[in-house]
Amino acid sequence: MGLSDKPPVDRALRARQAVDVAGVRAGVTTPPQMEHTRPRMSLRDHDKYVSLTMEFRCNLKCVHCMIEGTMDRLQPTPDGLFQHVLDQQKNEGLWEGLVLTGSEITLNRDLPNLATRAREAGFKRVRIQTHGVHLSRPKYADRLLDAGVNEFFVSVAGGNRDSHDAITQVPRAWDKMMAGLTYLDTKDDVRLLTNSVVTALSYRELPQMVSALSHLKKLVQMEFWNFWPMAESDEKQLCAPHSDILPYLRDAILAARAQGRFVEVKNFPECLLTDLGDALVNAQPMLVIDPAFWTEFDRNGFNNCRHRDSCGSTECLGLNNAYIDRFGWEEDLLSPL
């Protein structure tokens, strides 16, 4: 039996042991032995991917950026560690896919070469996580495709041109992102995914985001990440009450599923989603990143909930410090599963 055929719990453990260095965390929240018992309404393939942070520059200025205070000091994954991951893949076939990420990975001039090396090492899927602006240039997009990039995880900040550009604070960011998605949608062996951060500025537009992307045939999954500020308080007032977000989030989930999309929701109480609770998937691929990132991330203080001890959820992250600071514990709104 090959490694890809082994139970998820064995595969995840073996992969974690293969990259046992500072700065690596496995982000799978669902117990691996339960992965195949959950409803198949999202890709749920995180244990099959490894994610490497290869770039910490960005040319957008998103108001919700979670690492804006650390980009100047965080360091990309060294090439030696990148090669170690490739060697592990070539020798043992630990993963199906590699995610190349950062603040904005397309600013890394070596990106096509990184993708080529990954495919030569045996990765079947190479995904980039990007704001999508540079994908509007067909020649550049073709370079990535020729190098072996076949998954594009693109950030969609708003439901229309005006809001997207206001949130990213760069004119024409929407037009370029949409042009890139539309171009890639015509290509073979391409999978598109989108990520939208849910803030006080964007939550009302979640259904509009689904509608704006309805023409994309290669869009397989939409993800909605409820905002966390990487701090103990919400200085920018970007968190929105869960009760305000909920009706728009439900509409977006149902609309995306009606179009045949998978959906994943991050950092939202599972109990509030009720019959759509299967959309909550807080898992992430194993992430290789500068260890200093986790010092800042842990300031979020997830897993706070008055009902934690009596709740049966294995997926919910409860409330974070900044949310509690603004809105309290909401023990009357939340309920144990």
Secondary structure as UniProt FT lines:
FT   HELIX           3..5
FT   HELIX           8..18
FT   TURN            22..23
FT   STRAND          24..27
FT   HELIX           32..37
FT   HELIX           46..48
FT   STRAND          49..55
FT   TURN            63..64
FT   TURN            66..73
FT   HELIX           79..92
FT   STRAND          97..102
FT   HELIX           105..107
FT   TURN            109..110
FT   HELIX           111..120
FT   TURN            121..122
FT   STRAND          125..130
FT   HELIX           133..136
FT   HELIX           138..147
FT   STRAND          151..155
FT   HELIX           161..168
FT   TURN            171..172
FT   HELIX           173..184
FT   TURN            185..186
FT   TURN            188..189
FT   STRAND          191..198
FT   TURN            200..202
FT   HELIX           203..205
FT   HELIX           206..212
FT   TURN            213..215
FT   STRAND          219..226
FT   TURN            235..236
FT   HELIX           242..258
FT   TURN            259..260
FT   STRAND          262..266
FT   HELIX           270..273
FT   HELIX           274..279
FT   STRAND          284..288
FT   HELIX           292..297
FT   HELIX           298..300
FT   TURN            306..307
FT   HELIX           308..310
FT   STRAND          318..319
FT   HELIX           321..327
FT   TURN            331..333
//
